[in-house]
C-alpha cells in the first residue's frame, strides 16, 4: 500500500481531523524514538518512524485514547 493511501486511511480513522492526526503521530513517533515496539510488522531500523506511526493509526492499532492512556 502506498503512503498516500495509508495517510488517507489514517485520516478517516480520526474523522478527517488533521490536527488530531498530527498530535497522535507526534506522540507515537516520540514513543517509538524512545524505544517503544511498533504495533505493526515494521522494523524501526529500516522504515521511517513517521510511516510506522501512520500505519498504526490506519490499522487502528493506535488511537487518541491509547496515546492518552500511555501518558498516564
C-alpha positions as a printed Julia matrix, in Angstrom:
72×3 Matrix{Float64}:
   0.0    0.0    0.0
   1.33   3.45  -0.9
   1.95   6.06   1.79
  -0.77   8.31   0.3
  -3.32   5.53   0.71
  -2.16   4.86   4.27
  -2.39   8.58   5.11
  -5.9    8.76   3.67
  -6.99   5.72   5.68
  -5.44   7.15   8.87
  -7.22  10.46   8.28
 -10.53   8.59   8.01
  -9.88   6.99  11.43
  -9.78  10.47  13.04
 -12.83  11.77  11.14
 -10.73  13.97   8.86
  -9.2   15.97  11.72
  -5.65  16.66  10.5
  -4.72  18.44  13.74
  -5.74  15.43  15.82
  -3.89  13.07  13.49
  -0.72  15.15  13.71
  -0.91  15.14  17.53
  -1.35  11.36  17.63
   1.52  10.89  15.19
   3.82  13.24  17.09
   3.18  11.43  20.36
   3.61   7.99  18.82
   6.8    8.95  16.94
   8.2   10.22  20.22
   7.37   6.9   21.88
   8.95   4.92  19.04
  12.09   7.03  19.15
  12.4    6.24  22.86
  12.31   2.5   22.2
   8.64   1.54  22.1
   7.98  -1.51  19.95
   5.97  -0.98  16.76
   2.44  -2.38  16.83
   2.74  -3.3   13.15
   5.19  -5.61  11.43
   7.78  -2.95  10.51
  11.41  -2.6   11.56
  12.36   0.79  13.03
  15.86   0.39  11.58
  14.51   0.19   8.03
  11.28   2.21   7.99
  10.71   5.81   9.0
   9.12   6.26  12.4
   6.5    8.54  10.87
   5.49   5.84   8.38
   5.23   3.27  11.16
   3.09   5.57  13.32
   0.85   6.44  10.37
   0.34   2.75   9.58
  -0.51   2.05  13.22
  -3.26   4.68  13.1
  -4.54   3.44   9.73
  -4.76  -0.11  11.05
  -6.41   1.13  14.27
  -3.56  -0.21  16.4
  -3.24   3.22  17.99
  -5.76   5.98  18.62
  -6.04   9.1   20.75
  -7.43   7.06  23.65
  -4.46   4.69  23.58
  -1.99   7.57  23.35
  -3.57   9.33  26.33
  -3.6    6.09  28.34
   0.11   5.61  27.67
   0.87   9.08  29.04
  -0.85   8.35  32.38
